[in-house]
Amino acid sequence: MNTSYNQVAGQSVERLAALSDGIFGVAMTLLLLELRVPAKELIRSESDLRRALVMLAPQLLVYLMSFLTLGIFWVGQQTQLNHLRGSERHLTWIHLAFLFLVTLMPFSTRLLTGFITYRTALVAYWANLFLLGALLYLSWGRATRAGMVKSDTPPKVVDAICRRIWTAQAFYAFGASLCVLHPYWSIGFIVFMQLYYAIAPRYEPGQQKGVA
């Protein structure tokens, strides 16, 4: 029996992880390009420099939010890849679509930085987050259906990964809805939740002991 190309394509988890590391690293670096040193010709005293640095605060906040976003999604993807025994063509392309959305984060960040008081810019940024989460959830669903998850992975780990994605997306959606009050409320809430996820205790509320 002949073997089709699609049956053997995209099977390396290691290569996918290596590509992911590179793309995330570049995207995180590009975020920094939006932070610019105050124009020298506008600074004539210490007070001018202090005021210019204060004016950079919103940009620093958005940069922090985007860096945390990419860090959280990198951890999420790597957690999935670490539990896979292999990959297949469809699963690989889902992860490639996920990485495409990662490359859009610098643009979403620039848009939000340039129009930080505009709700449309905040919604566009949230849409990027939503699609990242949706594809991460889709990739895990595909991996479980295709039998790509390692056989020694406990069912509670499979459930924990799904629960983390759903919970995070619910909080992001709530945070985005706060733009009805003001975009700064949305940004502040999202940053708070990201910091929580970055430093959260091992056991979250509602989890049973032993579920990471």
N, C-alpha and C positions, 0 to 999 in steps of 0.2 A: 504493500500500500504506500502510495506517495504521501509525503509529509508537506503540508502547505507552509508557506513562509510565516503566516500569521500564528501558526502553532508553536513556532520557535522564537519569535521576535519578542524583545523586551523582557527577558527573563531574569536579568541581573539586578538584584536589590542593591548590591554594592555600588554599581555604576550610577544607579538612580540617586543613591544617597550622596555620592560624590558630586554629581551635578547639582543637587539641591544645596549642598554646602557652598558651592561656588556662587550660585545665583543669590542666595540669601546674603552672602558676604558682600557682593557687589551692591545689592539693593540697600543694605544697611549703610554702606559707605556713601552712596549717592544721596542719602537723606541729609548728610552733613553739608552738602554743597549749597543748601538753602540758607545756611547760617553764614552771614557775611559780616566781616569786621566793619564797624562804622567808617564812613568816608572821612579820610584824614582832613580834607579841606573844611569839613564842617565842625571839627573839634578844635577848639581854641583854649579850652581850660579843663580842669579836672571835673568841674560840674557839668560841662558839655558831654564829657565822656560817660559820666555816671548816668545822665539822662538818656544818652544813646543806648547804653546797656540795658536800662530799664525798658526802653522801647522794644528791645529784642526779646523780652520775656514771653510774649505770645508765641513767637517762633520757636523758642526753646521748649515751650510746653508741647507744641505740636510735634517737634522733633522727638521729644521723650516719648510721647504717645505712639508715634510710628515705630520707633526703635523697639519699644516694648511689644508692640503688635507683631512685628516680624520675629522677635525672639520667642514669643508665645507660640506662634504658628510653626516656627522651626522645630521647637520642642515637640509640638503635636505631631508633625509629620515624622520626625525621627522616632518617636514612640511607636508609631504604627510600623515603620520600616523595621524596627528592631524585633517586632513580633512576627515578621513574615519569613517563611521558609524559602520563598522565591516570589517571582512576579510573572505576569503574562501581559500580552499586548494591550488589552483593554485597561488593565490596572495601571500600566505604565503611562498610557496616554492621559488617564485621569490625573495622575500626579504631574504630568507635564502641563496640563491645563491649570493645575493649582500653581505651579511655578510661574506660568504666564501672568497670573494675577499678582504674584509676588513682585514681578517686575513692574507692575503698575503702581505699586505703593509709593515710590518716589513722586510720580505724577500726582496721585491723590493728595500726597502731603504738600506739594507745591501749590496745588489748587486751594487747599484749606488754609495754608499759610498766607496766600495772597488775598483770600476773601474770607477771612476768619469770622467775620460777623454776618456772613451770608448763609442762610439755612441750606440753600442748594448745594453749596460746597461741602457742608457737613453731611448732607444726605448722600452725596456722591462718595465721600470718604467711607461712610457706613456701608454703602453698597459694595465697596471693595472688601470690607471685612466680612459682610454676609456671604459673598460668593466664595471667599477663601474658606469659610467655615462649611459651606454647603459642599464644596468639592472634597474637603477633608472627610466629611461624613460619608459622602458618596464613595470615596476610595476605600474606606474601612468596610462599608457594606459590600462592595465588590470583592474585596479580599476574603471576607468571610464566606460569601456565596461561592467563590471560585476555589475554596479550599486552600488558600495561600497562607492562612494563619498557622503558625507552628502548633503541632499537635499537643505540646505540653503547656500551651497557654490556657490558664484557668478561665472558665466562662465569666467569672466576676471581673477579670481584666478586660475582656471584650465588652462587657456592659459598662465598665468604668470609662472606657475610651469614648463610647457613644454618649454617655451621660455628661462628660466634660464638654464635649462639643455643643450639645444642646443647651446646657446651662450657660456657657459663655456667650452663645449667640443670643439667648434670651436677654442677658444683661446688656449686650451691645445694642440690641433693638430698643430696650428701655432707655439706655443712654441717648441714643439717637432721637428718641421721641421728646427728650427734654429740650431739644432745640426750639420747641414751641414757646418755651419761656425765654431762652437765649442760647445761642451756640456755645457760649462759655460754660453753661451748665452741663451741656452734653459732653464737652471735652473734659471738664473736671471729673465727671462721673466715670467716664471711660478710663481715664488715667488711674483713678482710684481703683477700679476693678482690675485693671492690668497689674497694678502694683500688688494687689491682693493675690492674684493668681501667681505672680512671680515669687512671692514670699509666703504663700499660704502654708498652713500646717499640713502635714501628710494626710491626715484624716479630715475630710470636709464634713460639714453638717449633713446628716442623713446617710453617711457611708457606714458600712459595716467594717469592723476592724479587719485589717488585712487587705483591703482594697486600696491600691495606690492611686 
